[in-house]
Amino acid sequence: MITTIDKVGFSDFTKYIDERTGYLHIKGVVARDGIQEYLGMELDDEAEPMTIYNVLRPAEEVIKEESLKTYLNAPVTDNHPDRFINVEDKSTRELIKGLSVLAHSKQQDDTNVVECELVIKDDELIQKVQNGKVEISAGYTQNLIKEDGVYNDTPYQYK
């Protein structure tokens, strides 16, 4: 499985500690529409590994209700694991650091974004986030299509 990582990272967020549980609640942008840059090694086996490719995330896909539902109860991890987390892979239990509990779309600076609330339950990851870490994963998937096109005067090679 190839994992793509938006270079913006988990951004524009607020956070607080639940005094009762000690869990960290983070609310912030986890995805956006438009063109994003990825290295070929992040995309597929046909791409040149060290070449930068433009990938279009169409607004109609990013913000549709079916897409937003995939964030609910998705496992949250520290960084981006090299495999998809599921119940059959018992070794992934150690990767799960929390859950994504809410997701909605909104407009932000002429961009459609997905905002989620993540609940971090792992004390080490809580400390990292409090110290500035932003590379955490809300664990969603995508269907990547190799396709040349132009979006807002910018060429792309995948969507």
GITACOR-V864526 format. One record per backbone hydrogen bond with DSSP energy under -0.5 kcal/mol. CO is the residue of the C=O (numbers start at 1). NH is the residue of the N-H. Records with the same first field share a line. If there is no record, write none. Layout:
CO = NH  NH
//
This chain:
6 = 9
9 = 11
11 = 29
14 = 27
16 = 25
17 = 19
18 = 22
23 = 18  25
24 = 26  120
25 = 16
26 = 118
27 = 14
28 = 116
29 = 11
31 = 114
34 = 57
36 = 55
38 = 53
39 = 42
40 = 43  44
44 = 47
48 = 40  51
49 = 41
51 = 40
53 = 38
54 = 157  158
55 = 36  57
56 = 58
57 = 34
58 = 61  62
59 = 63
64 = 67  68
65 = 69
66 = 70
67 = 70
68 = 71  72
69 = 72
71 = 74
74 = 100
76 = 97  98
77 = 79  137
79 = 81
86 = 89
88 = 90
89 = 92
90 = 93
91 = 94
92 = 95  96
93 = 96
95 = 78
97 = 121  122
98 = 76
99 = 101  119
100 = 73
102 = 117
104 = 115
106 = 113
108 = 111
111 = 108  113
112 = 33
113 = 106  115
114 = 30  31
115 = 104
116 = 28  118
117 = 101  102
118 = 26  120
119 = 99  121
120 = 24
121 = 123
122 = 126
123 = 127
124 = 128
125 = 129
126 = 130
127 = 131
128 = 133
129 = 132
134 = 10  136
135 = 79
137 = 77
142 = 144
145 = 147  159
149 = 156
151 = 154
153 = 155
154 = 151
156 = 149
157 = 147
158 = 56
//
